[in-house]
Amino acid sequence: MRLPQLTLSSPITSHRGIGIMVFAGLLAGLGVPANAQNAAATTYLGSYSSTAPTKPVNLEELVTDMKKGGYVIVLRHGATNADQADTDPFHLDNIASQRLLSENGRDVAKRVGDSFRTLGIPLGRVYSSEFNRATETARLVSGKSPTTTVDLTEGGLVVSPAENARRAKALKALAAVVPEDGSNTLIVTHKPNILDAFGEDWFASKEGEASVFKPDGSNNPVLVARVQAAEWIGAAGRH
């Protein structure tokens, strides 16, 4: 299903809410030292600002709360083939001309989805960019076909600056929508969209990284955590 383009009549106000940056070792097979696999993942509480004071929080506590629903997971698509480029961005049905998920990207996305199910994190609505790497990531993580929308699609240099700005506002607005009862919303998009929507602290956002938001009912997406794919998989392995 394809979501119609959103029209926003006014800018969404920037919210410097509480944030968590998750730092954990990588998993075995994804790079985790063996002695780190049995340790609880540690997150760091702060704000959107990278200079904000931090305070440790347990990732497993977040997972426990996510089982109840109410969160929005903004996910950068999985790892891609570095030797590919989007050579025909005006025709998104021409998948062969796009940068696609690598075999590792597909495997990790599937493992993240398996981890969500193992951890009991329920997914409700699922949205994605129109690029194949995003729709495939959404499908592998959620196990369902996403609703695709231009609002989450990377525009780059083929659309106007005004259109890129509109898409950023649309992403931020979607991240502020309260999920259906008992579920979490999944949004799969691209680094430029995430950076434009949420700010410069996402400059180093990695493929497969999740930014977890808690809508507060006031049109502001409150950042709760930034979690790497390996950390979801590690949490499921300890479950």
N, C-alpha and C positions, 0 to 999 in steps of 0.2 A: 504494500500500500504506500502511496506517496502523499506526503503532507503538503497542503498548499502553502505558498510563501506567506510569511507573516508580515504584517505592516505595523510598525510601531510609531505611534504619534508623538512620543516624547522619549528622551533618553532615560535609560535606567540609571539610577543614582549609584555611584560606586560605594561598596560596603566593605569597610575594613573589619570584617568579622574575625572570630577566632579561627585559627587554622592549626592543622597538625601536619608536620612533615615527618614522614616515616623513614627511618633509617634502619636497615637490617642487612645482615650478610646475605649473599646469594645462595640459592639452593644447590645441592649436588646435582650436577647435570646442567644447572644454570649458574654454577659457580660458588655455591655456599660451602664454607668449611664445615666438616662433619660435626665439630664441636658446637657449631652455632645452630644446628638444626633443631636441637632440643630446647633451646632458649626461647622464652617468650619474645615476640617481636616488640620493639620499642618505638613509640611515636613521640613526636615533640610538639607541644602545644605552643602556638604563637598567633600572629595575625598574618595578613597578606604580606606584610613587610618582612623581608629577609633579615632585617636588623632587630626585629622584635625579640624580647626575652623568650626563652623556651622553658618548657617543663615536661618531664617524661610522662607518658600515658601508655597504657598497655593496649596493643592492637586488638587483643582478644576481647577486651571490654567493648571496643567498637563493634566487633563482629557480633557479640551478644546482643547489642542494641539494634544492629541492622536486621537481625532476625525478625524484629517486630515491624520492619518497614519504616517508611517515612524519609528515606534518603534518596538523593539523586547522585548517580555515579557518572561523571563526565570522563569518558575514556578516550585517550588518544589511541588511534588504530594500532594494530600489532606491527611487529617488525616486517620490513619490506625488503625487496631486492635492490641493493645499492646500485646495480648497473642498469636500472630501468628508470624511465622518466615519463611524465604525462605529456605525450607528444600531440595529442588531439583533444585538448580540454573543452572544445566546443561541442564534442559529440561523446557524451559519457556512456552511450551504449556501445562504443567501440572499446571494449575492455582490453583487447590486445594492445592498445596504445597507452595503457595506464601503468603506473608503478604498482605492482601487486604485492600481496603478502608473500613472504618467503616461506619455505617449508617449516623453518623454525618459528616464524610468526604464526602460522596456522596451528602448530603443535602447542605453543604457549597459550594462545587464545582458547583452545579447547581445554587445556589444563586449568586455566582460570575459571572457565565455565564449570568444569567438574568440581573445582574447589568451592565455588559459590554453592553448588548443590550439596557438597559434603558438609559445609559449614551451616547450611540451612538459611542462606541469604536469598530471599525470594525476589524475583524480578517480575515487574508488571509491565508497564509500557516500555517499549524499546524503540529508539529513534536513531537514525544514522544519516551521515552524508550520502550523497549519491555515488561517490567513488566506490569502486568494487572493494578496495582494501578496507574501507570502513564498514560496508554492508556485510562483508564476509566475517570481519571481526565480531560485529554485533550478532550475527547468526551463530558463530561458533561459541561465543560466550553465553548467549541467552538460550540457544536451542530453538529460536523462533525467528520468523522473518520480520525484520525491522520496518518501521515506517520511515521512508526516506524523504528528505526535504532539502531544498536548495539552501535553506537557512543554516544548515550544518556543513555545507559543501565548501571546500576550499576554493576561493576565488582567484587569489594570486593577482597576476598582472592582466588577466583576461577580463576582469570586471573593474568597474570604477572604484576609486577610493570610497565614495559614498556608499556603494553597494557592499563593499567589505565591512564598512562601519555598521551598516544596517544588519548584516549577518552576525556581527559580534554582539549587538544589542539583542538580537533574537535568541542567540545561544544563552546569553545571561538571563534573559527572561524565562526561557524554557527550564533552566536550572533552578529557577525560583518557584516553579509550579509544584505544589504539594502532590506527592504520588497518591495513587489509589490506596485505599485502606489495606494495611497488611502487606504492602509490597514496596519495592524500591524501583525507581526509574533508571534505565540505562540509556545514556546518550553517547554515541561514538562519532568522533569528529577528528579534526586535524590540529596540529600544533599552531599554525597561524591563527586559526579561529579561536583556540583556547587563549593564546597570548593576547589577541586583540580584546577578547571578552573580559579576561581576569587580570591582566597586567604583566609587568616585566618579570615578576618572580617565576613565571612559567617559561622563561626563555630557554631553560635547560630541560624542559619537559621531555621525557623519554617515550619512545614508542611502547605502547602497552601500559603507560602510567595512568592511574585512576585518581581523579580529584573528586573527593566525596563531599557533597554539600548537604546541609540540612535546611530546607526552606522554612522560614520563620513566619510565613503568612503575611509578610509586608513587602512582597515583591523583591526581596533581597536574598540571594543565595548565600548562606553562611557556610564558609569553608570549614570542614571538620577534619579532613585528612587528605594527604597525598600518599598513595600506596602503589608500590611497584608490583608488577605481575608476580615476581618471585616471592613476594611477601604473602600474597593470597595463597599461593601454592604451599608455602612453608606453614602457614596457619592451618591449612587443611591437613597437612602431613602430621601435625601434632594433635589433631582432633581425635 
